[in-house]
């Protein structure tokens, strides 16, 4: 079968599977809609959390980032996994014991404050919507490249599917669909990596292949990669830093606490029965995630080698002493994948010296690869390595699984927060279960509409969404949750002051050069050097925001006196969270 | 064991977990990366390995380790709890 037919078959079959599962497991009560009835086992929840967490960014973009940043790309690997240790130890078990359906609900309960709840809702909605835009873009790109339909048609199909199964399935349907999506995603990611690792090193396990030598030689893969990079004028792959070691440190902290503070991830831990299961499912989630995350560095390095090998010349990789650039790839003889990616505009060549051959160099005035979009590395990798068509089709299905599973989780977080925190708690406390369920479904449709709109008309801030989502989660939500569990003293005034100042300072730093909501004309402080604060880049600033949040909250809590009545209530809530469940105890659902 | 003793033991356990978490990622993967890179682990430089492989394996182990330790503590506490 042709590649396109194969891709349609694979993608079509997986979509049918997701819809079938969602229909079979659709939610019938609001309890099932928001927390799947609270009865998901730890392994199942771990798998669903892994799919929920690993988005188009993890699947499509991350290996590409590592390919080009080398060692500097480690911040994403460390940051996006290390957050789960924080989740398992300082957040998830206690939030589960408390027993809410949403993150703002916990903030409102613990700080006895509707204002704190509203700030939580605002953070959640901004973080989740920006995150959805990224998924929508991923869906559009995957469709437009692999099904060769235009971006808008692809996006429409994706939106229709995710709407169908998220709206009828609720958390229960989404949970089971995410388990299936995890399986599709992990095969789609590891199979090409196994093939490529076999090809280059003879070792079928990519994690070991990356430590190995080229088949039949004594040359280590990573040494060769370092050598080629340096020859072309780039920094050595295994030691290139991202700005500075200090910036990497701060960036990693931001991504870790941001991961732990993202509401759609935390929410998954409300679906298990016990505190014990919440802890265990964080472990399972990370185990499932680690399969992809430890494969990514191998895929990244091997893709980079294959790319340079294609451009430079076929013998270069196997022969360490070969340097003659007159054997570089002739542009007119470029492979099919090269042409197809050129059509998408993500790959561009310009024959600067007019010799008809492609030169790739760190020197921008000489390099003829004027554009290599990092996002194409994972998707193009199987083609660059000339793997069979079914592998390429599988990668397309995997990329879509990654984007859809995350989008569904985000939609649920938004709809739960709007119907529970805005309507049930503040606007219409007398809603029946049925009305609440309907409100949740309408809120989800609303979120799809907003996310979809931004997918069709990508705003200026599409590229900056990661900074915004992680910045808010790290600087505002994570400290509020952690203080709520580990301190009995911090009350509403202190928590609100902390959240607003942490969030404020982070947004200020992100927006100063990039413009408010990334509209360039509104950039201020334009005359200061970028990354002016200790050389920290804006995407990494969430950690600083979190420090500000913690400090302000603690200082204010020492200045403002909480009434004895409130202090007693808060202490009781904290005591309850910190105490383990009794054997066989069914955890109370305090949300009703 | 009182409520306070249970909580304090838990906090100590969390601190232990987070120290190892810090050592494998921030210390071995970022702060001491250049020093560790002088040691080879197959084709990997050791610091690079921690940053792109090793820390992640330790994270997985750490969560399961913490979960099993605290589960034992929960059991002990439940035997003597008074509330």
Interface residues (C-beta under 8 A of the other chain):
Chain A: X66 X71 X74 X77 X78 X81 X82 X84 X85 X86 X88 X89 X90 X93 X207 X208 X210 X211 X212 X213 X220 X221 X222 X223 X238 X239 X245 X248 X249 X252 X276 X279 X280 X282 X283 X286 X287 X290 X293 X294 X297 X575 X578 X579 X580 X581 X582 X583
Chain B: X3 X6 X7 X10 X14 X17 X18 X21 X25 X26 X29 X30 X31 X33 X34 X37 X41 X42 X43 X44 X45 X48 X49 X51 X52 X53 X55 X56 X57 X59 X60 X62 X63 X64 X66 X67 X70 X71 X73 X74 X75 X77 X78 X81 X83
